[in-house]
């Protein structure tokens, strides 16, 4: 992630320990992980164009909140939470667009191209982040996602609204999955075995739940 290279600077800025400072990333990953799983299912009920615009808007809003409040740790964390919710729309919905609009024979090339772009971004991200943090300030890394706002006119003009279904959204499944992800990420951050036990309990309940409902939250294949 772009901010990883600046975690020592952020720790010095707030005079916090590395564990606490890492919540700048953990907060983002919490909502990003949950959102990535949920957006794909939401595309069955809300057209993808609207979801992408909502995602971009939330990502930009979170970036703005985090940037403006970068001197206040909890405002920064809140901004990162919102940013994660918005950013989660991109990987999830792009896969849905490819699956729905490209033939099976060409899907491999499409997914390969997307994977290459992601790998390029992951490779360049730390370098760009380091340059910006060194020559300007780490806080400016928080507004980089706002570049995506320029894609909204393109989405409005080019994307065809998808069809939505009238099935019932599995709210219980979303809640159980969200709690499971939160507990697991808290365990990997704090290494507290209580969170691992809670994760196991809620994940088992989640698996049992989705095996009984007719409208699956996740397609496990």
N, C-alpha and C positions, 0 to 999 in steps of 0.2 A: 504493500500500500504506500501511497505517496507520503503519508504522514510518518511512516515508520522511522525514516531517517531523522526526523525532527523531535522524536520523543525525548531525547536528552535535553534539548533546548526547552521543550515544554515543561519537563520536570524542574529545570532551573528557574523557569519563569514563575511557576506556582510554588516552588520549594516543596515538592512532594516526592514521595518514594516512587521507584519505577513501577511497582505494582498498582499504585493509585493512578499514576500517569497513564498506564496502559488502558484505563477505562475510556480514554479518548478513542481508541480503536475498538475496544470491546463493545461500547455502546452502539457504535456504527454496525458492527458485525451481528449484534443481537437482532436488531430490527431488519437488517439486510437478509439474514438467514431466514427469518420468519416470512418476510415479504416475498422472497424468491419462490418459496413454496406456495404462497397464497395467491399471488398475481396470476399464475397459470390457471388456477381454478376460477378466479374472478372473471377471466376472459370468456367463460361460458355464459356469464350473466350480463357483463358490460362489454361493449365493443372495444376492441384493442386500441383504436385511435384515442378514445377517451381515457383509457387506462394509461397509455403512454404519456399523454399530456398531463394527467394528474401526477404521474410519477416524476416527470421533469419539473413540474411546478413545485412539488414537495422537496425534491432534491435541491432546487435553487433556494427555496425558502429556508431549508435547514442550513444550507451553506451561508446564507445571509445572517441568520441568527447566530451561528457559530463564529462568523467573522466579526460581527458587531460586538458580540459578548465574549471575545477571546480572552479578555482580562478577568473574567469571572468563570471559575471552573465549572460550576453547575449549569450555567447558561451554555457554555461550550459543549458540555455533555448532552444537554437537551437538543441543541442544534444538530449534533452528530446523530442522535436518535432519529430525528426527523429526516435528516439527510439519508440515513440508511433505508428508511421506509420508501423514499422516493427512488433512490438508486436501484433498489431491488427490482423495479419494473423492467429495466433494460434486459438483463440476461434471460429472465423468465419469458417475457413476451416476445423477444426476438426468436426464441426457439419455437414458440407457438406459431408465429408468422411463417416461419420456414416450413413447419410441419403441415400447416393448412394450405399454403399457397404454392409450394414447390413439389414437383413429382418425386416419388421415392428414389428414382434413378439419379436425380440431381441433388437430393438432400445431403448426400455425403460430401459433395463439393462445397455446398453452402455452409454446412457445419464446420468443415475444415477451414474455410475462409474466415468464419467468425472466430474459430479457435486461434487462428494466426493473428488476427487483430488483437484479441485478448492477450495473447502471449507477448505481442509487441508492446502493448500498453503496460503490462507488468514489468517488462524489461526496462522500458524508458522511464516509468514512473519514479522510481527511487532517484535516478540521475537528475531528472527535471526537478524533483522535490528538493534534492540537495542544493542545486544551483539557486533556486528561488529562496530557500531558507538561508543560504549563506550570503547572498548579495542583496536580498530585500528583507524579508521577515517570514518566519514560519506561518504566521497567521494568514498570509496570502495564499497558502496552499488550500485553505478552507473554501475559497471561492472559485477554485478551478472547475468544479462541477457545473458552475453557472454558465459555462460555455455551451452546455447542451440546450440552453434556452433558444438558441438560434435555429434549432431543428423543428420547433413548433410550427412555424409557417409551412415548412415542407410537409410535415405530417398532416396538417389540415388540408393542404392542397392535393397531396398524392395518395394518401392511404384511403382505401375504401372502408367505410364502416362495416364491421363484421356483424354477423347475426348473433343475437343472444338467445339463450334458452330460458324456460320458465321453471326449471328445477329448483328445489329448495337448497339454499346454500348451507353446507354443514358447519354451522357455527360451533357446535360442540367439538367437532374434529379440529377446527382451527385453534380453539382455546387449548385443547389437550396437546396439540402439536407445539404450540407456542410455549407452553409451560415446559414441555420436554426440552426444547431447544435452549430456553433460558437456563434451566437447571444444568444442562450439559456444559454450556459455555461458562457458567459460574464455577463449575467444577474445574474446568481447564484453566480458569483464571486464578482461582483461590486454592485449588487442590484440597478442598474440603469434601470429605467422603460423604457427608450428609447430602450434598447436591447430587452426587452420583447415585445415591440410593433413591432420591426423589426422582431423578431422571429415569431410572429403571422402572419405577412404579408407574409414572405417568406415561412412559413410552409403551409399556405393556398394555395399559388401559387404552391408549390411543390405537394400537394395532388391533385390539379386540373390537374397539368401536368401529373402525373403518371396515372391518370384516363383516359387520352386521348391516351397515347402512347401504342403501341402493345407489346413492350419489357419492362416488368416491372423491375424497379430497385430493388424494395422490394416486397416480397410476404406477404401481410398483412393477415395471418391466423394463 
